[in-house]
């Protein structure tokens, strides 16, 4: 019988992964990962890696990265520019959950509005 400790299991493919994590499409998971990456590592105005670079780093299809980028642009976090100095740039930093919870703890009357 094989040793279960040596069997690597990917979190998203594990049958024991939380349902909240497995219910998302890859582009949604990627979008959340990029939001977290922006919040932790980037400033407003900084250029993100290209779609090809990110797809190689994250081992995902460039189309998945492209869809996540476009959704983040719709949400107002990213902007695209073309040309010699073009690329994908951060135009807003996503709030972390901790910042949101601190704000709601001080302003509980807005909790219902914030949920929607």
N, C-alpha and C positions, 0 to 999 in steps of 0.2 A: 504494500500500500504506500503510495507516495506521501512524502512529508508535506502537509498543508502549509507549513510556514514558508516553504520555498516557492510556492506558487504565486507569481505576481498577478494581482487583479487590478484592472483599471477601475477607478472609482465610478465612472459613468456607465460601465458595462457590468458592474457587480450586481448580482440579484439582491444584495443587501443594501444597496445605495438608497438614500432617502428618495421618496417619490418626487419631492419638490425639485431635486437635481436631475432626475431622469426625464421629467416631463417637458423639458425645453428642447427646441431644435438646436443643431450645432451653431447656427448663426446667432441664436439668442445667448447661448453659453459663451460664445466668443465675444459678443457685444458686452456682456457683463464682465468678462475678463479684461477687455480693453478699457472699460470704464474704471475698473480697479487699478489697472496699470497707469492710466492717466492721473488718477487721484494721488497715487503714491510716487510717481516718478517724473511728472511733467509740469511745466509752468505754462500759463497762457502765452500763446505765440510760438511755442516750440513745435518743431516739425516731428511728426511721427515717422517710423520706418515705413517703407513702401509696402504695398499690398503683397508683392512677391516676397520681400524679406520677411514680413510677418507670417506669411503662409509657410515658409520654410522653417521659421523658428517654432511655430506652433504645430507643425505637421498637419496642416489643413489645406483644403482647396482654396485657391485665390478667390473663387466666387463666394465662398463663405465669408472671408475677410471683407470682400467688397460689400456684401450685403450688410454686414455688421457696421462698417464705416458709414454707409449711406443712412442706416437707421440712426446712428449717433449724430450724423449731420442734421437729420430731421429733428432730433431732440435738442439741437443747438450746442453740442459739445465740440464738433469738428467743422472745419471749412476746407474746401478744396481749392487749389489754384493751379493753373496750367502754366506752361512755359519753362524757361531755363531755370528759374528759382522756384518752381512750383512744387506741390506736394500736398500732404494732408497736415493741417495745423490745428492745434488745440485752441479753441476760442472760449471755452468755459470748463471749469473743473467740476466734476460731479461731487455732490455731497457724499460724505461717508455716512453709513448708518448711524455711527456714533454721534456725529454732529446733528443729525436729524433727531435722534432720541433725546439729546441734551436740550435742543430747542423746544421739542414737544413737552419735555418735563417742566420747563419754565412756562410754557404757554399751552396748557392742556386744552383750552377751549378751541384750539385750532386743529386738534387731532382728527376730528371727523372730516374736516375740509382737506387736510393733508392726505388722508387715505384715498380720496377720490382724485 
